Amino acid sequence: MPRGPCNAGTDKKRIEIGKALNRRGRATHANRTMSIYLEQLTLRLATGADRFPAARRQRHRDFLRSAQNPDGGFSGREGGSDLYYTGFALRGLALVEGMGEETAARAAQFLRSRLSHAVPMIDLLSLLYGAAVLKQAAGIDPLAAAGADWQDRVAEVLAQLRRDDGGFAKTPNSPQSSTYYTFLAMIAAELIDRPITVSPRMVSMVQSRRRDDGGFVEFPAVTRSATNPTAAAVAILKRGDALDLATRRGVVRQLAAMQTGEGGLRANTRIPVADLLSTFTGLLTLVDLEATAEIDMAALERYAESLEHADGGFHAAAWDQHRDVEYTFYGLGTLALLAPLGDPLPGG
């Protein structure tokens, strides 16, 4: 869940979620605490992470816990606590059994403190998913005092992003729907128990963004496909039972072409180096399509392990000298996806 399909830039436009969440009263919660998509993904990653050596789990658990700030949130490489990075930290901690009582309680307090803030769509999803992780892993519900109608109000926020082509835009002022943000809106809608139907218009919108190399783009004017919007498009089309054989073959061909000599996958063909974000999303899509035989899996595993720091945490790419909680999740997720495909992973 990157901030954008090809980068992690901050969107300056904000969506008011305070009105959606900051209401006093007893909350009415959905029977399901996670979206179907995220529930399935979490289960898949947890199954793989269970095969990690104890030493691997411990060093990443220690790294992620050390990144928690006094206010209970987690930050990126600079600045204070951030919903986006807090969401990744909680997801990573859940994979390595690091959700201790104190860590969870502090994180829940941070999420509660952000209920009245205006945030981008990506942070809204981070808030909802972070709350779902805490509820499932630690039995703490940060949204318990958000108000009985909070789900309806979040649905109203999502409605502001819907466009005539069936997709969803990045901000209320964005004229065009976004492939990636359409995918995010679907996840967010499931988290509030308001699932979005993949309509024929949405399918047509996504299909119109397919390019000759078999991949997909984020916006209509973009000519070169990229890994992350391709992964988002596949998820949407699969949900709508609209992923035909020709499209599947094209996606597999495009993703296979994204693998570099390093072993990982790159964001697009203009970028010469691989990164963990693209590697994780590309691998996840190939696993879903049962097409991992089309790439060099041993090289991909070596690439992911080469970015793992001995003291815990992962680097984003070979050029990266730092570690952060976002890429630590991508690293753990990549290795977790690889674990069920062969013998237990080394790295203890």
N, C-alpha and C positions, 0 to 999 in steps of 0.2 A: 504494500500500500504506500507507494511513494507519493510525495506531495504533488508531483506532476509526472506525466508519462516518461519524460526523459531527464528530469532534473528535480531537485528538491528545493526550488526557489519558493519564497514566501509570497503568497497572494495577499496584497495589501487590502483588497476589498473584503469586508467583513459581513457575515450573516448574523443577524441578531438572534441568538438562541436563548438569551436571558428570558424573554417572554415565553419561550417554548418550555423552559425547564425550571426557572426560578419561581415556582408557585408553592406556597405553603399547603400542606395537607397530606393526606395519605395517598400514596401512589397506587394506581391499578396497573399491575404488571402482566405482561404476556406470559403464557405458559412456557414459552420457549425463551431462554435467556440469551441465545445466540442465533444468528441467522443460519439457515440451512447450509449455505455455502461456507461460512466461517466455522460452523460446528464440524463439518466434514473435513475442512482443512486442518483444524486444530487436532482432531482425532488422528488424521494421517501423520501429521508432524510429531505428535506425542508418541505414536507407535514407533516411529523411527528413532526418536530421541531416547526412548527407553533402552535402546541398544547401545547408547554411548557408554564408553568406559566411565567409571566413577570419577576418575581424575579430570576428564573433560567436562563433565557436568559441574564439578566443584569449581574449576577455575573460571568458568563463564558465569556461574552463580555469584562468585565473589566479585567479578568485574561489574556485573549488572547491579548488584546491591551497593557497591561502592559509588555508583553513579547517581544514587538517589540523593536529592538535595534536602536541606532541613525542612522545607515546606511540604515534603512528601512526593514532589514531582521529579521528573528527570529532564535534563536538558540535552541539547545537541552539543556541538563542539565549542559553542560560545553562547553567552546569554543565560537567562534564568530558566526555570522550569517551563515546559512546553507540553501541551496536550499531545501533539504529534509524537514527540520522542517518548513521552510517558507511555503512550500506547504500545510502542515497540518494546520498551523495557519490560512492561508487564507481560507481553506475549513471550518474550525471551525467557523471563523468569518462570513462566508456567511450563515451558519446555524442559527446563533443567531442575524442576522441583525446588524453585527458590522463593516461592511465595510464602514466606514466614508470616506469622501473625503481625509482628511489628511493621514489616515492610508493607504488607497489605493494608493495614490500618492507616498508615501515613499516606499511602498512595490514594486511598479512598478519600481522605480529608482533602488532598489536593484537588481531586476531581470535583468534590462538592464546592470547593472555593471558586471553581471556574464556571459554575452553572449560570452565573449572571453576566458572563463575559460575551462579547461579540467575537466570533471566530470564523475562519474560512471553513468551507464544506469539509475539507480533509480533516480538520481538527474536530468538527462535529462528529464525524465518524470515529475518530480516535477516542473521543469522550464516551460514545456509546459502546464501543468495543471494549475499551478499558474497563468500563463499569460491568460489562458482561463477563469479562475474564475474572474480575474480582469476585463477582457473585458466584461464579462456578467454581473457582479455585479456592476461595477463602470464605465463602458464605457471607460476604459483605456486599450490601447493595447501596452504592453511593447515590442512586436515584430515588431512594425510598421516600425522601421528603420533597421530591421535585414537583409534586402536584398530580392530582388524579387525571388531568387531561394532558400530561406532557407528551404522550405519544401522538395525540391529535395535533398538537402544536408543532412538533417536529415534522409531521406530515405536511403541514401548511408551508413550512420552510422548503421542503422538497418540491412542493407544488410550484413554488416561485421559480424553480430551476427547469421545469419541464418545457420543452419546446415543441413546435408543431410537427416536427419530423418524428416524434415519439421518443427522442432522447432527452438528456438532461445537460444543462450548461454548467460551467464552472462557477459562475456567480449570477445573481439575479440580473445584472446588467449585460451579461454576455449574450450576443445575438444568436450565436451558433451553439448547437449541442456539442458535447465532447464525448468521444468514444470512452475514454477512461472514466470521466465523471458520470456517465450513464451507468457504468459498472458499479461505481461507488454508491450511487443513489439506490441501486437495487439492493446492495448490502445493507445500507442504512434503513431502507424500508422494511427489510426482514427483521432488523434489530428492534424495530418498534411494532412488530407484528402487523405491518401494513404492506404485504408483498406486492411488488409491481409485476403486472403481467407483461411478458414480452409480446408486444403487439406486432402485427404485420408492418406497421409504419416503422417501428423500432428496428425490426429485422432489415427492412429496406435501407434504413439509414446506415446501419452497420455494414451491410453488403456493399453499399456505394463507396465505402472507404477502403475497399480491398484494392490492392495495387497489383501490377503485372507479376511481381516477384512472389505473390501469394500471401504477403503480409498485409497488415492494415495500418492506417494512419489515424492520427488524433482528430484532425480537422479536414474538411473537403479540399482546401487549397494546398495541403501538403502532398508532395509527390513521392517522397521516399518513405517506405514503411519502416516501422521500428518494433522492437521486441515487446515493449510493454503495452502499447495500444493493441498489438496483435493478440497478446494474452487476454486483454480485456474483451476484445471482440469475440474470441473463442468462448469465453465464459458466458457472454450474453447469448450467442447463437446456440450454445449447448442448452442453456436454460430454456430457450424458445423452441428446442427440437428442430433447429434450422441449420445445423452444421452438416452440409452435404459432403459427399466423398471428395468431390473436386476441391472444395474449399479446404477440407482437412489435409489433403495432399499438398496443396499450395502452402498452407501454414507450416507443415512439417518441413517442406523444402526451404522456406524462408528462415525458420528458426535454426535449421542445421547450418545454413550459410552464415549465421551470426556467431558460430563458434570460431574462436581465433586460435592461433598457434599456442597461446597460453593455456588453453583448455576451457576457459570460461566463455560466456556469451557476451557480446557487446550490445549496446543500445541500438545502433543502426550502422549501416555500412560506411558512413562518413567518419565514424569514431574507430580508430585503429585498435584500441585496447578494450579488454573485457572488464566487467565490473560485477560485483556480487548481486546487485539489484537485478540486473538483466539476466544473470545466470540463474537466480532463484525463480524469477517469473517464467523464463523460458523453459527451464527444466520442469517446473510444475505443469506447464501446458503440455509438454511432450509426454509426461507421465500420464496426464489425463487422456491424451490421444493414443496412448499405448505405442509410442513411437520413439522410445529412448534408444532403440537400436540404430537410429539414424545419426547419432552423434557419438563421439568418443567419450564414453562415460568414465573410463579410467583417467583420462586427461582432465575431465571436468572435476573429478574428485581430488586429483592432485592440485588443481588450481584453487579449489575452495580451502583445502588444508594449508596451502602456501600463504593464505591471508589470515590464518588463525594465529593469534599472538600467544606466546608461551605463558603469559600471565593472565590470559583471558581476554575476550573481545576479538573482533575481527576488523581488518582494514577493508576499505571499500574496493580497492584495486591495487595493482602492483605498485603504482606510483604513490600511494597514500602512506603517509608516515604516522597517521593517528588512528585511533579507534573510537567508535561511538556505538550507542545502543541500537540504532537503526540497522547498521550493517552487521552488528552482532546477531540480530534476529535473522537477517538474510543468510548469514553464514551458518547459523544453527539450523535454519530451515532447509538449506541446501543439503547439508550433511544428513539431516533427518530424512529427507526424500531419498537419498542414496542408500541409507541403511537397510531398508527392507528389500533392496534389489540384489543384495549379495550377502557375503559374510559380515559379521559384526565389524563395524568400522574400527580401525586402529586409532591411536591418538591418546592412549592412556599415559 
